[in-house]
């Protein structure tokens, strides 16, 4: 495998940006053979970080590179700061960055597939929200999405912050009262998938029973059950911690449709 630290200029953000990329090992060359340019393109998992993390965290806190060894799967890990994968009210256009620019640049730089059935997204905490937001906004682009301890109820969080006189989420999403039923509300996006009879990506949701986001995750699970939207839901002992996510990303890789040993 190859681990590539990619530094590039983002036209959307107007600044230098980073993403780390894992590419599968092409296999051994026969003696005297000349390496050939790869014609096929790799299925791709976009793996998203949490609020206080960056693009390196999945490598530092899990064995993601070892877990994908032998899989015909590339992994793209971009950095989005504390943006909630959103075109911020006050700040940068990180939703446009993650939904449009990152996939386009990654496919330009590396042999990555554009086929819907070969594209997946997963993340933890803020990244779990970003993963579901991507797949539910663009179900024609992603076959599956996984949220681990996802910050799924941003409406509740923004209203609580507003009541407490804080401002970070207001700078990201704007007025908390306008957030519900907006394109930044994954509860609303899930309902739209059903109402508009759009393609339904596979959804995997996990949260620890001691996690401070457990109640929020239960609300999303109940919401999808009410809608009749199929979600593979799992929970178990644990809080908002890497020991849980290291174990769960292995389950996500085993769950992803169409991903297997070569």
ChimeraX attribute file (.defattr): number of C-alpha atoms within 10 A of each C-alpha:
attribute: neighborCount
match mode: 1-to-1
recipient: residues
	/A:1	15
	/A:2	12
	/A:3	14
	/A:4	12
	/A:5	14
	/A:6	14
	/A:7	11
	/A:8	12
	/A:9	11
	/A:10	15
	/A:11	11
	/A:12	16
	/A:13	15
	/A:14	10
	/A:15	9
	/A:16	10
	/A:17	16
	/A:18	19
	/A:19	19
	/A:20	19
	/A:21	23
	/A:22	21
	/A:23	23
	/A:24	18
	/A:25	14
	/A:26	12
	/A:27	8
	/A:28	8
	/A:29	10
	/A:30	8
	/A:31	6
	/A:32	6
	/A:33	8
	/A:34	8
	/A:35	10
	/A:36	7
	/A:37	7
	/A:38	9
	/A:39	7
	/A:40	9
	/A:41	17
	/A:42	22
	/A:43	22
	/A:44	29
	/A:45	24
	/A:46	20
	/A:47	26
	/A:48	30
	/A:49	27
	/A:50	26
	/A:51	17
	/A:52	10
	/A:53	16
	/A:54	18
	/A:55	22
	/A:56	16
	/A:57	15
	/A:58	24
	/A:59	14
	/A:60	9
	/A:61	12
	/A:62	17
	/A:63	14
	/A:64	18
	/A:65	18
	/A:66	10
	/A:67	14
	/A:68	22
	/A:69	15
	/A:70	15
	/A:71	16
	/A:72	19
	/A:73	27
	/A:74	26
	/A:75	23
	/A:76	22
	/A:77	25
	/A:78	24
	/A:79	22
	/A:80	26
	/A:81	16
	/A:82	18
	/A:83	23
	/A:84	25
	/A:85	28
	/A:86	23
	/A:87	18
	/A:88	18
	/A:89	14
	/A:90	13
	/A:91	12
	/A:92	19
	/A:93	19
	/A:94	23
	/A:95	21
	/A:96	15
	/A:97	21
	/A:98	22
	/A:99	19
	/A:100	12
	/A:101	17
	/A:102	23
	/A:103	19
	/A:104	14
	/A:105	12
	/A:106	18
	/A:107	16
	/A:108	10
	/A:109	10
	/A:110	13
	/A:111	18
	/A:112	24
	/A:113	19
	/A:114	17
	/A:115	15
	/A:116	15
	/A:117	17
	/A:118	22
	/A:119	25
	/A:120	25
	/A:121	27
	/A:122	29
	/A:123	26
	/A:124	28
	/A:125	25
	/A:126	25
	/A:127	28
	/A:128	29
	/A:129	28
	/A:130	34
	/A:131	30
	/A:132	29
	/A:133	26
	/A:134	23
	/A:135	28
	/A:136	28
	/A:137	19
	/A:138	18
	/A:139	20
	/A:140	15
	/A:141	20
	/A:142	26
	/A:143	23
	/A:144	26
	/A:145	30
	/A:146	33
	/A:147	30
	/A:148	28
	/A:149	31
	/A:150	28
	/A:151	23
	/A:152	26
	/A:153	19
	/A:154	22
	/A:155	22
	/A:156	14
	/A:157	15
	/A:158	24
	/A:159	17
	/A:160	13
	/A:161	16
	/A:162	17
	/A:163	10
	/A:164	9
	/A:165	8
	/A:166	12
	/A:167	13
	/A:168	14
	/A:169	23
	/A:170	18
	/A:171	14
	/A:172	21
	/A:173	22
	/A:174	16
	/A:175	16
	/A:176	19
	/A:177	11
	/A:178	10
	/A:179	19
	/A:180	18
	/A:181	15
	/A:182	13
	/A:183	14
	/A:184	22
	/A:185	17
	/A:186	25
	/A:187	24
	/A:188	16
	/A:189	21
	/A:190	21
	/A:191	18
	/A:192	16
	/A:193	19
	/A:194	15
	/A:195	10
	/A:196	8
	/A:197	8
	/A:198	13
	/A:199	15
	/A:200	19
	/A:201	24
	/A:202	20
	/A:203	23
	/A:204	22
	/A:205	23
	/A:206	25
	/A:207	30
	/A:208	21
	/A:209	18
	/A:210	14
	/A:211	17
	/A:212	14
	/A:213	19
	/A:214	20
	/A:215	14
	/A:216	20
	/A:217	26
	/A:218	18
	/A:219	14
	/A:220	19
	/A:221	20
	/A:222	12
	/A:223	16
	/A:224	17
	/A:225	12
	/A:226	10
	/A:227	15
	/A:228	11
	/A:229	17
	/A:230	14
	/A:231	16
	/A:232	12
	/A:233	15
	/A:234	12
	/A:235	17
	/A:236	12
	/A:237	10
	/A:238	15
	/A:239	18
	/A:240	20
	/A:241	13
	/A:242	14
	/A:243	12
	/A:244	18
	/A:245	25
	/A:246	16
	/A:247	12
	/A:248	19
	/A:249	23
	/A:250	15
	/A:251	12
	/A:252	19
	/A:253	19
	/A:254	14
	/A:255	17
	/A:256	21
	/A:257	15
	/A:258	14
	/A:259	16
	/A:260	14
	/A:261	10
	/A:262	7
